[in-house]
């Protein structure tokens, strides 16, 4: 008897690695159907997943009786419509981050999951990355005392290619990259610090990509897209026909537990990595690289001048698969959640709070740094999702 969970994938684009991670015939889950509006993309998916059904409309996939649960990996502005439709159809949902592009969209999705009782999982895969779990474990066991401030620097060397040559460059479809790209980091800040952002202010601008050559509306991306990368950033061309999101942003946060945090993002840096610094009452930790084999260094003696070798050095655990093995672990957790319920390391509440912080920070940076409070979530929804989505 084959007990594989039958997964329907809606959207086989940039996050197709989720579909690949979900296809483990005989090992827990299998891709049984794919929906995509691009005929060529759909054909490629059906070639990859032998025996899967193909649909040109997500509604047909939701009606497919050979689909037990769905993975939604479509552009951000479609998440509300697709997720709510799947939840109402009774299909447990894996929704790629961000949960939505407005606070209202997020709350609508959460309320729909609450009202239907259909299980919802949000794909914040960084909670399953070795570097983040290493830092969280060190903080949890008290290696730096009680965390008081978190600083994040995000260098995005491929930003001009990944985020300014397609829909990511449009406010209408993302709100902004402080939300779209930053949702991961804001969630990690909240997870490491043990609280949610309550107040923000931010500054940002479109400093480099605003004046570079763009494609005409309806023109396809160049065939070399994501295979060949121009340098320096000012040499980039073939940008999306609309570019109105910031390529630099700096965000300050006060969390509801008193922690102060900052997040900085730049899309024309020469290198690509995230650097987290967490300072507690008895030391600090910092990651140097974010892939398997990289380091998390801890300084918890002093005072002293800077010591590059730190007091303790931890290696990020080895792993295979996309995003340092995080995609596979995340899909595994989703399948377990669909079958058995219970709590998960990812959190729909946390996903909503990262979007809410990003939305209000984006509003702030477009209003010259005006501070804003982050709207609270309905306590009934918080209790439901924090309790494992069970009414019992």
LUMKOLLUM-876937 format. One line per 5 residues: number of its first residue (from 1); their letters; for each residue x, y, z of N, C-alpha, C. Coordinates in pm, whole numbers, plus 50000, padded with zeros to 5 digits. Example, Ala and Ser with C-alpha at 12.3 -4.5 7.8 and 13.67 -1.06 7.14 Angstrom:
REM LUMKOLLUM-876937
1> as> 51319,49431,50780,51230,49550,50780,51320,49670,50780 ~ 51285,49775,50708,51367,49894,50714,51290,50003,50787 $
***
This chain:
REM LUMKOLLUM-876937
1> xxxxx> 50085,49880,50000,50000,50000,50000,50088,50125,50000 ~ 50059,50219,49910,50138,50341,49900,50074,50450,49985 ~ 50147,50494,50088,50094,50596,50179,50146,50735,50148 ~ 50204,50754,50030,50257,50886,49994,50145,50990,49993 ~ 50174,51105,50053,50082,51218,50045,50088,51273,49903 $
6> xxxxx> 49973,51292,49842,49967,51337,49702,49960,51490,49699 ~ 50066,51549,49646,50082,51694,49649,50048,51754,49513 ~ 49963,51857,49514,49939,51937,49394,50018,52065,49402 ~ 50095,52095,49299,50181,52214,49298,50116,52320,49210 ~ 50094,52437,49267,50040,52550,49192,50153,52651,49171 $
11> xxxxx> 50203,52658,49050,50315,52746,49018,50447,52671,49016 ~ 50504,52653,48897,50630,52580,48883,50735,52675,48826 ~ 50764,52781,48905,50855,52885,48860,50984,52888,48938 ~ 51018,53005,48991,51146,53023,49059,51161,52935,49182 ~ 51049,52897,49243,51057,52813,49363,51019,52668,49331 $
16> xxxxx> 51054,52625,49212,51024,52487,49175,51100,52387,49261 ~ 51203,52433,49332,51276,52342,49421,51184,52285,49529 ~ 51077,52357,49563,50981,52304,49659,50911,52181,49603 ~ 50874,52188,49475,50811,52073,49412,50908,51955,49407 ~ 51033,51982,49375,51133,51875,49371,51149,51812,49509 $
21> xxxxx> 51151,51895,49613,51165,51841,49749,51044,51759,49790 ~ 50927,51794,49735,50803,51724,49771,50787,51592,49697 ~ 50864,51571,49593,50847,51450,49511,50943,51343,49561 ~ 50893,51259,49650,50973,51151,49709,50891,51022,49702 ~ 50872,50969,49584,50788,50850,49570,50833,50736,49662 $
26> xxxxx> 50737,50685,49738,50768,50578,49831,50830,50622,49960 ~ 50858,50752,49974,50925,50803,50094,50843,50911,50165 ~ 50713,50919,50133,50629,51009,50211,50542,51102,50131 ~ 50586,51145,50012,50504,51238,49934,50541,51228,49787 ~ 50445,51262,49704,50466,51255,49560,50389,51369,49495 $
31> xxxxx> 50446,51431,49393,50375,51534,49317,50280,51463,49221 ~ 50150,51481,49246,50049,51412,49165,49983,51504,49063 ~ 50001,51635,49076,49940,51729,48982,50016,51861,48987 ~ 50018,51930,48874,50082,52061,48865,49989,52154,48787 ~ 49976,52277,48834,49901,52381,48762,49994,52498,48734 $
36> xxxxx> 49995,52542,48609,50073,52660,48572,50009,52720,48447 ~ 50009,52853,48437,49947,52919,48323,50037,52925,48201 ~ 50165,52892,48216,50260,52894,48104,50270,52753,48047 ~ 50226,52731,47923,50227,52596,47865,50366,52532,47865 ~ 50469,52609,47835,50605,52553,47831,50650,52510,47970 $
41> xxxxx> 50620,52591,48070,50657,52557,48208,50581,52433,48253 ~ 50453,52427,48220,50372,52311,48259,50426,52184,48193 ~ 50463,52194,48067,50518,52078,47997,50647,52030,48064 ~ 50732,52124,48105,50857,52087,48173,50828,52017,48305 ~ 50726,52064,48375,50690,52002,48502,50641,51859,48481 $
46> xxxxx> 50558,51839,48382,50503,51706,48358,50610,51608,48312 ~ 50712,51661,48246,50825,51576,48209,50905,51536,48333 ~ 50913,51628,48428,50988,51602,48551,50914,51507,48644 ~ 50781,51518,48650,50701,51437,48743,50616,51338,48663 ~ 50671,51224,48637,50604,51125,48554,50471,51083,48617 $
51> xxxxx> 50367,51087,48535,50236,51044,48581,50153,51153,48645 ~ 50211,51272,48667,50136,51382,48729,50035,51439,48629 ~ 49922,51485,48681,49822,51552,48598,49862,51697,48578 ~ 49834,51752,48460,49865,51891,48432,49739,51973,48416 ~ 49740,52093,48474,49623,52181,48467,49668,52322,48430 $
56> xxxxx> 49590,52387,48346,49621,52525,48308,49548,52626,48396 ~ 49473,52577,48493,49397,52663,48584,49401,52598,48723 ~ 49437,52676,48822,49451,52619,48957,49320,52562,49009 ~ 49207,52613,48960,49078,52563,49007,49058,52417,48969 ~ 49109,52381,48854,49100,52241,48812,49182,52152,48905 $
61> xxxxx> 49298,52201,48947,49380,52123,49040,49308,52106,49173 ~ 49241,52211,49221,49171,52202,49348,49055,52103,49341 ~ 49002,52080,49222,48894,51983,49202,48946,51841,49182 ~ 49076,51827,49170,49137,51697,49142,49131,51609,49266 ~ 49062,51496,49258,49048,51407,49374,49176,51331,49405 $
66> xxxxx> 49275,51340,49318,49404,51276,49343,49504,51371,49408 ~ 49455,51479,49463,49538,51576,49533,49495,51583,49679 ~ 49586,51551,49771,49556,51555,49915,49587,51691,49975 ~ 49688,51760,49924,49733,51888,49978,49801,51965,49866 ~ 49817,52097,49884,49874,52178,49777,49994,52259,49826 $
71> xxxxx> 50087,52279,49734,50199,52372,49752,50174,52489,49658 ~ 50164,52609,49714,50142,52729,49634,50273,52807,49628 ~ 50327,52819,49507,50456,52886,49486,50444,52982,49369 ~ 50348,53071,49379,50316,53168,49274,50359,53307,49319 ~ 50355,53408,49229,50392,53544,49271,50311,53593,49391 $
76> xxxxx> 50371,53682,49466,50318,53722,49597,50177,53778,49591 ~ 50145,53853,49486,50015,53918,49480,49901,53821,49453 ~ 49932,53695,49426,49828,53595,49403,49800,53511,49527 ~ 49878,53527,49632,49869,53436,49747,49732,53437,49813 ~ 49675,53553,49831,49546,53560,49900,49440,53481,49825 $
81> xxxxx> 49426,53506,49696,49323,53439,49616,49342,53288,49617 ~ 49464,53244,49588,49488,53101,49573,49480,53028,49707 ~ 49539,53086,49810,49538,53020,49940,49396,53008,49994 ~ 49318,53114,49984,49181,53109,50036,49097,53009,49958 ~ 49116,53002,49826,49042,52906,49745,49077,52763,49786 $
86> xxxxx> 49205,52736,49807,49248,52602,49846,49197,52567,49985 ~ 49201,52660,50077,49152,52635,50212,49002,52605,50210 ~ 48929,52680,50130,48783,52657,50121,48754,52523,50053 ~ 48844,52478,49967,48827,52349,49901,48866,52233,49992 ~ 48915,52264,50111,48953,52160,50205,49088,52098,50180 $
91> xxxxx> 49173,52165,50100,49307,52114,50071,49408,52181,50164 ~ 49474,52106,50252,49580,52166,50334,49680,52240,50246 ~ 49725,52356,50295,49802,52448,50211,49943,52469,50265 ~ 50041,52450,50178,50176,52502,50198,50184,52628,50112 ~ 50199,52743,50177,50204,52871,50106,50343,52929,50118 $
96> xxxxx> 50410,52945,50005,50543,53004,50007,50537,53146,50064 ~ 50643,53184,50135,50647,53318,50191,50659,53420,50079 ~ 50620,53546,50101,50552,53595,50220,50405,53554,50219 ~ 50345,53554,50337,50205,53517,50350,50117,53601,50258 ~ 50143,53730,50250,50071,53822,50161,50154,53946,50142 $
101> xxxxx> 50099,54045,50071,50175,54169,50051,50111,54286,50125 ~ 50003,54261,50198,49943,54361,50287,49903,54290,50415 ~ 49886,54369,50521,49839,54311,50647,49700,54254,50629 ~ 49616,54323,50554,49479,54278,50532,49475,54144,50461 ~ 49562,54125,50360,49566,53996,50290,49605,53884,50386 $
106> xxxxx> 49706,53910,50466,49750,53808,50563,49637,53770,50657 ~ 49569,53870,50710,49463,53841,50806,49346,53768,50741 ~ 49318,53798,50615,49213,53726,50543,49249,53579,50527 ~ 49373,53550,50491,49417,53411,50477,49407,53338,50611 ~ 49456,53401,50718,49452,53337,50849,49307,53313,50893 $
111> xxxxx> 49222,53410,50870,49082,53394,50912,49013,53285,50831 ~ 49047,53275,50702,48989,53169,50621,49032,53031,50671 ~ 49160,53017,50706,49206,52891,50763,49135,52861,50895 ~ 49116,52963,50975,49048,52947,51104,48903,52903,51085 ~ 48835,52969,50994,48692,52942,50974,48667,52807,50907 $
116> xxxxx> 48756,52767,50816,48736,52640,50746,48792,52522,50824 ~ 48890,52549,50911,48957,52440,50982,49058,52366,50897 ~ 49084,52415,50775,49184,52353,50688,49323,52398,50729 ~ 49416,52306,50731,49549,52335,50784,49630,52424,50689 ~ 49700,52521,50749,49781,52618,50675,49924,52614,50726 $
121> xxxxx> 50018,52609,50633,50161,52609,50664,50226,52714,50574 ~ 50314,52797,50631,50379,52903,50554,50528,52872,50541 ~ 50579,52883,50418,50713,52835,50385,50828,52927,50421 ~ 50847,52951,50549,50964,53027,50593,51079,52928,50615 ~ 51148,52895,50505,51246,52787,50513,51369,52821,50595 $
126> xxxxx> 51394,52950,50621,51514,52983,50698,51507,52930,50840 ~ 51388,52902,50892,51378,52839,51024,51434,52697,51022 ~ 51453,52641,50904,51509,52507,50892,51652,52510,50841 ~ 51710,52628,50823,51850,52637,50780,51942,52616,50898 ~ 52052,52545,50872,52144,52511,50979,52200,52631,51052 $
131> xxxxx> 52229,52740,50980,52289,52857,51045,52191,52920,51143 ~ 52064,52927,51106,51965,52988,51195,51939,52898,51315 ~ 51929,52769,51293,51902,52678,51404,52021,52672,51500 ~ 52141,52683,51445,52259,52688,51533,52255,52812,51621 ~ 52227,52928,51562,52220,53051,51642,52110,53043,51745 $
136> xxxxx> 51994,52991,51707,51882,52983,51801,51915,52888,51916 ~ 51979,52776,51887,52015,52681,51993,52114,52743,52091 ~ 52211,52818,52039,52309,52883,52126,52243,52986,52216 ~ 52150,53062,52160,52078,53162,52240,51992,53093,52344 ~ 51922,52986,52303,51830,52917,52394,51902,52857,52514 $
141> xxxxx> 52024,52812,52496,52095,52752,52609,52174,52856,52690 ~ 52165,52983,52652,52219,53089,52734,52361,53128,52708 ~ 52416,53092,52591,52558,53119,52565,52591,53268,52560 ~ 52495,53354,52531,52521,53498,52531,52428,53571,52629 ~ 52369,53498,52721,52276,53559,52815,52143,53589,52748 $
146> xxxxx> 52075,53690,52797,51945,53727,52742,51964,53821,52622 ~ 51911,53786,52505,51930,53873,52388,51863,54008,52407 ~ 51937,54114,52369,51885,54249,52386,51880,54329,52256 ~ 51968,54295,52161,51966,54367,52033,52013,54274,51922 ~ 51953,54291,51804,51985,54209,51687,52010,54302,51569 $
151> xxxxx> 52123,54279,51498,52156,54358,51380,52170,54262,51262 ~ 52107,54297,51151,52114,54213,51031,52158,54298,50913 ~ 52261,54251,50845,52305,54312,50720,52283,54209,50609 ~ 52213,54251,50504,52180,54158,50395,52238,54214,50266 ~ 52343,54149,50217,52409,54188,50093,52355,54101,49980 $
156> xxxxx> 52299,54164,49876,52233,54088,49769,52301,54119,49637 ~ 52407,54048,49608,52486,54081,49489,52408,54057,49360 ~ 52319,53959,49361,52241,53929,49241,52107,54001,49239 ~ 52091,54099,49325,51962,54167,49336,51912,54224,49205 ~ 52002,54283,49128,51960,54343,49002,51909,54242,48902 $
161> xxxxx> 51952,54116,48917,51906,54010,48827,51784,53938,48883 ~ 51789,53900,49009,51680,53825,49069,51555,53910,49092 ~ 51572,54036,49127,51459,54114,49177,51421,54236,49093 ~ 51497,54268,48993,51465,54386,48913,51441,54355,48765 ~ 51433,54227,48732,51407,54189,48594,51273,54119,48576 $
166> xxxxx> 51194,54113,48683,51060,54055,48669,50966,54124,48767 ~ 50855,54060,48801,50750,54122,48882,50796,54168,49019 ~ 50905,54116,49069,50954,54159,49200,50982,54309,49207 ~ 51005,54370,49093,51040,54513,49088,50919,54604,49099 ~ 50798,54549,49109,50676,54629,49106,50609,54635,49242 $
171> xxxxx> 50586,54756,49291,50517,54774,49419,50381,54705,49420 ~ 50312,54714,49308,50177,54659,49300,50175,54510,49326 ~ 50289,54443,49302,50292,54297,49314,50369,54249,49436 ~ 50444,54338,49502,50524,54295,49617,50510,54385,49739 ~ 50457,54506,49724,50465,54617,49820,50606,54676,49817 $
176> xxxxx> 50708,54591,49831,50846,54637,49825,50938,54526,49868 ~ 51066,54539,49840,51162,54434,49872,51194,54428,50020 ~ 51168,54534,50092,51183,54529,50237,51088,54425,50295 ~ 50973,54406,50229,50879,54301,50267,50915,54171,50195 ~ 50922,54173,50062,50935,54050,49984,51064,53976,50018 $
181> xxxxx> 51175,54043,50009,51303,53980,50038,51330,53976,50188 ~ 51285,54080,50258,51314,54091,50400,51227,54005,50490 ~ 51116,53950,50438,51026,53872,50523,51100,53758,50592 ~ 51194,53694,50521,51275,53589,50583,51349,53642,50705 ~ 51423,53750,50685,51510,53801,50791,51430,53856,50908 $
186> xxxxx> 51319,53922,50879,51236,53973,50988,51182,53858,51072 ~ 51145,53748,51006,51099,53631,51080,51211,53573,51165 ~ 51333,53570,51111,51446,53517,51187,51477,53608,51306 ~ 51473,53739,51286,51493,53832,51398,51393,53802,51509 ~ 51266,53786,51473,51164,53757,51573,51190,53624,51644 $
191> xxxxx> 51233,53523,51568,51256,53390,51625,51376,53391,51720 ~ 51483,53457,51680,51602,53463,51765,51579,53548,51890 ~ 51504,53656,51874,51486,53752,51984,51369,53715,52076 ~ 51281,53627,52030,51170,53585,52114,51058,53685,52127 ~ 51037,53768,52025,50928,53866,52029,50894,53912,51888 $
196> xxxxx> 50788,53990,51878,50746,54044,51749,50762,54196,51746 ~ 50788,54250,51628,50804,54394,51613,50674,54466,51646 ~ 50686,54569,51729,50569,54649,51766,50575,54790,51708 ~ 50696,54840,51677,50709,54976,51624,50829,54980,51531 ~ 50815,55054,51419,50921,55059,51319,50941,55201,51268 $
201> xxxxx> 51060,55226,51217,51080,55336,51124,51190,55295,51027 ~ 51191,55354,50908,51283,55308,50805,51314,55420,50706 ~ 51428,55404,50639,51467,55489,50527,51509,55400,50412 ~ 51490,55446,50289,51530,55368,50174,51517,55450,50047 ~ 51571,55394,49938,51565,55466,49812,51595,55370,49698 $
206> xxxxx> 51562,55414,49577,51598,55344,49454,51721,55416,49400 ~ 51840,55369,49437,51963,55443,49415,52035,55408,49285 ~ 52024,55283,49239,52101,55239,49124,52013,55197,49007 ~ 51912,55115,49034,51838,55051,48925,51727,55136,48864 ~ 51701,55251,48924,51593,55334,48873,51616,55390,48733 $
211> xxxxx> 51743,55411,48698,51771,55473,48569,51830,55381,48465 ~ 51832,55250,48491,51894,55156,48396,51794,55111,48290 ~ 51846,55059,48176,51758,55023,48063,51655,54915,48101 ~ 51532,54937,48057,51422,54845,48086,51368,54784,47957 ~ 51304,54668,47971,51238,54605,47857,51101,54670,47835 $
216> xxxxx> 51054,54662,47712,50920,54710,47683,50817,54616,47748 ~ 50701,54668,47784,50596,54581,47842,50567,54463,47750 ~ 50553,54345,47809,50523,54226,47730,50644,54160,47668 ~ 50761,54219,47685,50884,54160,47631,50937,54054,47725 ~ 50969,53935,47677,51019,53829,47768,51157,53862,47822 $
221> xxxxx> 51189,53802,47934,51323,53816,47988,51424,53753,47893 ~ 51548,53801,47892,51649,53743,47802,51674,53596,47836 ~ 51711,53517,47735,51733,53374,47756,51843,53347,47858 ~ 51935,53441,47872,52046,53422,47966,52010,53459,48110 ~ 51883,53493,48134,51840,53536,48267,51872,53429,48372 $
226> xxxxx> 51934,53472,48480,51976,53389,48592,52085,53288,48555 ~ 52146,53306,48439,52263,53226,48402,52385,53314,48378 ~ 52361,53435,48329,52469,53530,48306,52437,53658,48384 ~ 52536,53710,48455,52512,53825,48543,52608,53938,48508 ~ 52551,54056,48487,52635,54171,48453,52703,54229,48577 $
231> xxxxx> 52818,54287,48557,52890,54358,48663,52972,54470,48598 ~ 52978,54589,48655,52916,54630,48782,52764,54646,48769 ~ 52697,54673,48880,52552,54685,48877,52499,54786,48777 ~ 52574,54893,48753,52530,54996,48658,52532,54946,48514 ~ 52593,54828,48490,52596,54771,48355,52474,54683,48327 $
236> xxxxx> 52389,54664,48425,52274,54577,48405,52174,54641,48310 ~ 52109,54557,48233,52008,54604,48139,51895,54502,48133 ~ 51796,54526,48048,51681,54437,48036,51604,54426,48167 ~ 51597,54536,48242,51518,54535,48365,51369,54530,48333 ~ 51291,54497,48433,51146,54494,48419,51095,54630,48370 $
241> xxxxx> 50984,54630,48298,50933,54756,48243,50888,54852,48353 ~ 50854,54798,48471,50822,54880,48587,50926,54852,48695 ~ 50991,54956,48744,51086,54944,48855,51053,55056,48953 ~ 50982,55023,49059,50945,55128,49156,50959,55081,49300 ~ 51044,54979,49324,51076,54938,49460,51218,54981,49493 $
246> xxxxx> 51247,54994,49619,51378,55042,49664,51485,54934,49650 ~ 51607,54975,49616,51718,54881,49612,51809,54893,49734 ~ 51780,54988,49822,51848,55002,49952,51742,55034,50057 ~ 51749,54967,50171,51658,55000,50280,51723,54971,50414 ~ 51690,55054,50512,51741,55040,50649,51622,55054,50743 $
251> xxxxx> 51600,54953,50825,51480,54944,50908,51517,54927,51054 ~ 51457,55006,51141,51475,54994,51285,51348,54940,51349 ~ 51364,54853,51449,51251,54787,51512,51262,54788,51663 ~ 51148,54810,51728,51137,54779,51870,51040,54663,51883 ~ 51085,54554,51947,51002,54438,51964,50917,54449,52090 $
256> xxxxx> 50813,54367,52096,50720,54376,52209,50781,54329,52340 ~ 50900,54267,52335,50970,54229,52459,51084,54323,52493 ~ 51090,54438,52422,51192,54538,52451,51317,54529,52368 ~ 51338,54420,52295,51458,54406,52211,51456,54512,52101 ~ 51573,54569,52073,51591,54665,51964,51665,54594,51851 $
261> xxxxx> 51614,54608,51729,51675,54540,51615,51684,54633,51495 ~ 51772,54598,51404,51784,54673,51279,51809,54576,51165 ~ 51753,54608,51048,51770,54525,50928,51809,54616,50813 ~ 51918,54578,50744,51970,54658,50633,51982,54569,50509 ~ 51935,54620,50396,51931,54542,50272,51986,54626,50157 $
266> xxxxx> 52077,54566,50078,52132,54635,49961,52137,54538,49843 ~ 52085,54581,49727,52074,54495,49611,52181,54520,49505 ~ 52286,54594,49541,52395,54610,49445,52531,54590,49511 ~ 52535,54505,49614,52660,54469,49679,52737,54371,49592 ~ 52869,54362,49608,52946,54268,49527,52933,54123,49571 $
271> xxxxx> 52887,54099,49694,52876,53964,49746,52734,53939,49797 ~ 52703,53813,49823,52566,53773,49857,52568,53689,49985 ~ 52528,53748,50094,52510,53670,50217,52439,53755,50321 ~ 52393,53686,50423,52329,53751,50537,52425,53745,50655 ~ 52431,53853,50729,52515,53858,50849,52428,53899,50967 $
276> xxxxx> 52415,53807,51063,52337,53834,51184,52432,53856,51301 ~ 52403,53957,51380,52472,53979,51507,52366,53987,51616 ~ 52380,53903,51718,52289,53906,51833,52373,53934,51957 ~ 52339,54040,52027,52411,54078,52148,52319,54058,52268 ~ 52369,53982,52364,52294,53956,52485,52360,54016,52607 $
281> xxxxx> 52309,53985,52723,52362,54040,52848,52496,53979,52887 ~ 52536,53868,52819,52662,53802,52856,52747,53768,52735 ~ 52725,53835,52622,52809,53809,52506,52736,53837,52376 ~ 52801,53803,52265,52738,53818,52136,52777,53703,52045 ~ 52693,53679,51945,52726,53581,51842,52707,53644,51705 $
286> xxxxx> 52774,53588,51607,52769,53641,51472,52799,53529,51374 ~ 52725,53523,51264,52754,53423,51162,52847,53480,51056 ~ 52936,53396,51007,53026,53431,50898,52996,53333,50785 ~ 52906,53374,50697,52850,53285,50596,52723,53220,50650 ~ 52640,53169,50559,52514,53110,50604,52487,52975,50540 $
291> xxxxx> 52593,52909,50496,52579,52779,50432,52642,52669,50517 ~ 52611,52542,50487,52677,52434,50560,52828,52448,50557 ~ 52891,52428,50673,53036,52441,50684,53083,52579,50724 ~ 52996,52680,50714,53033,52814,50757,53030,52823,50910 ~ 53059,52941,50964,53082,52952,51108,52983,53045,51178 $
296> xxxxx> 52952,53008,51301,52887,53099,51396,52985,53117,51511 ~ 53028,53241,51531,53129,53269,51633,53063,53334,51755 ~ 53113,53298,51872,53058,53348,51998,53170,53415,52078 ~ 53144,53536,52121,53232,53608,52214,53156,53623,52346 ~ 53202,53561,52452,53134,53577,52581,53229,53592,52698 $
301> xxxxx> 53353,53640,52667,53444,53687,52771,53490,53826,52732 ~ 53545,53899,52825,53588,54035,52796,53600,54115,52924 ~ 53612,54245,52909,53618,54324,52785,53755,54312,52717 ~ 53758,54337,52586,53881,54326,52509,53865,54403,52379 ~ 53974,54412,52303,53964,54459,52167,53902,54348,52082 $
306> xxxxx> 53879,54376,51953,53819,54276,51865,53910,54155,51853 ~ 53849,54036,51863,53920,53909,51848,53851,53828,51740 ~ 53915,53815,51624,53851,53746,51512,53826,53599,51540 ~ 53910,53537,51626,53896,53394,51650,53784,53363,51749 ~ 53731,53463,51818,53620,53448,51911,53656,53355,52027 $
311> xxxxx> 53562,53334,52117,53582,53241,52229,53543,53099,52191 ~ 53438,53087,52114,53391,52957,52067,53350,52971,51921 ~ 53385,52874,51839,53346,52874,51699,53265,52747,51671 ~ 53145,52765,51614,53059,52653,51582,53046,52643,51430 ~ 53053,52524,51377,53035,52501,51234,52888,52478,51204 $
316> xxxxx> 52840,52539,51096,52704,52511,51050,52701,52368,51000 ~ 52607,52286,51045,52606,52143,51010,52601,52120,50859 ~ 52666,52013,50816,52663,51976,50676,52520,51934,50637 ~ 52484,51959,50514,52351,51925,50465,52353,51923,50313 ~ 52258,51855,50255,52244,51852,50110,52104,51899,50072 $
321> xxxxx> 52090,51940,49949,51961,51986,49901,51954,52137,49896 ~ 51848,52189,49836,51834,52333,49816,51823,52407,49949 ~ 51881,52528,49951,51885,52613,50071,51943,52538,50190 ~ 52054,52469,50167,52122,52400,50275,52036,52292,50338 ~ 51954,52226,50258,51868,52119,50308,51738,52167,50370 $
326> xxxxx> 51720,52299,50378,51602,52354,50446,51473,52322,50373 ~ 51475,52325,50239,51352,52298,50165,51301,52157,50192 ~ 51390,52060,50192,51350,51923,50219,51297,51905,50359 ~ 51366,51964,50457,51318,51953,50596,51183,52021,50613 ~ 51165,52133,50547,51040,52206,50558,50925,52128,50495 $
331> xxxxx> 50946,52070,50377,50842,51990,50314,50810,51868,50402 ~ 50912,51809,50462,50889,51698,50553,50802,51737,50671 ~ 50828,51855,50726,50745,51902,50838,50602,51928,50792 ~ 50586,51984,50673,50452,52008,50620,50375,51878,50605 ~ 50437,51776,50549,50369,51648,50529,50330,51587,50664 $
336> xxxxx> 50418,51595,50761,50385,51545,50895,50268,51622,50954 ~ 50268,51754,50933,50161,51840,50984,50027,51807,50919 ~ 50028,51782,50788,49904,51747,50719,49848,51617,50776 ~ 49934,51521,50800,49888,51391,50849,49847,51394,50996 ~ 49929,51457,51079,49914,51442,51224,49874,51569,51297 $
341> xxxxx> 49883,51685,51232,49855,51810,51301,49966,51843,51400 ~ 49933,51928,51497,50031,51968,51598,50105,52095,51561 ~ 50197,52136,51645,50271,52259,51622,50387,52233,51525 ~ 50435,52340,51464,50546,52332,51369,50646,52441,51399 ~ 50769,52424,51348,50870,52528,51368,50835,52655,51293 $
346> xxxxx> 50775,52641,51176,50724,52760,51109,50591,52798,51171 ~ 50550,52923,51155,50433,52972,51226,50354,53070,51139 ~ 50225,53043,51112,50145,53141,51040,50136,53276,51111 ~ 50135,53274,51244,50132,53400,51319,50262,53477,51294 ~ 50375,53408,51305,50505,53473,51282,50515,53522,51138 $
351> xxxxx> 50461,53444,51042,50463,53487,50903,50386,53616,50885 ~ 50271,53625,50951,50191,53748,50944,50264,53865,51007 ~ 50332,53841,51119,50399,53951,51188,50521,54000,51111 ~ 50588,53912,51037,50701,53959,50956,50651,54046,50841 ~ 50538,54007,50780,50480,54090,50675,50433,54223,50731 $
356> xxxxx> 50366,54219,50846,50315,54343,50905,50429,54440,50936 ~ 50540,54388,50988,50655,54473,51014,50711,54530,50885 ~ 50719,54446,50780,50770,54493,50652,50680,54595,50585 ~ 50549,54576,50597,50453,54671,50540,50467,54808,50606 ~ 50469,54809,50739,50475,54937,50809,50610,55004,50791 $
361> xxxxx> 50717,54926,50780,50849,54985,50754,50854,55044,50614 ~ 50792,54977,50517,50788,55029,50380,50711,55160,50376 ~ 50600,55166,50449,50526,55291,50458,50613,55400,50519 ~ 50688,55365,50621,50774,55462,50689,50881,55517,50594 ~ 50950,55427,50521,51060,55475,50436,51008,55561,50322 $
366> xxxxx> 50881,55540,50281,50824,55622,50175,50763,55751,50229 ~ 50769,55766,50362,50724,55889,50425,50837,55950,50509 ~ 50960,55935,50457,51078,56000,50514,51105,55958,50658 ~ 51078,55831,50689,51115,55777,50819,51012,55794,50929 ~ 50891,55830,50895,50786,55843,50996,50769,55710,51070 $
371> xxxxx> 50772,55710,51203,50755,55584,51276,50610,55537,51276 ~ 50592,55404,51278,50458,55347,51281,50452,55229,51378 ~ 50337,55214,51441,50310,55095,51520,50265,54983,51427 ~ 50301,54860,51461,50261,54743,51383,50126,54694,51434 ~ 50026,54682,51348,49893,54640,51394,49894,54500,51453 $
376> xxxxx> 49824,54485,51564,49818,54356,51632,49727,54260,51557 ~ 49748,54132,51579,49664,54028,51521,49551,53994,51618 ~ 49434,53962,51565,49320,53919,51645,49365,53809,51742 ~ 49346,53828,51874,49392,53728,51972,49334,53589,51948 ~ 49212,53581,51893,49153,53449,51866,49233,53375,51760 $
381> xxxxx> 49282,53447,51659,49363,53385,51555,49499,53344,51611 ~ 49557,53431,51693,49685,53398,51754,49675,53270,51835 ~ 49572,53259,51916,49555,53141,52001,49535,53015,51916 ~ 49457,53028,51810,49428,52912,51725,49554,52859,51660 ~ 49633,52947,51600,49751,52901,51528,49864,52862,51623 $
386> xxxxx> 49880,52934,51732,49983,52896,51828,49950,52764,51897 ~ 49822,52728,51897,49779,52602,51958,49779,52485,51862 ~ 49840,52501,51743,49849,52391,51649,49729,52375,51558 ~ 49647,52481,51545,49532,52483,51456,49431,52372,51494 ~ 49406,52363,51622,49309,52267,51672,49206,52339,51756 $
391> xx> 49080,52306,51734,48973,52367,51813,48949,52289,51942 ~ 49015,52175,51955,48999,52095,52077,49070,52159,52193 $
***
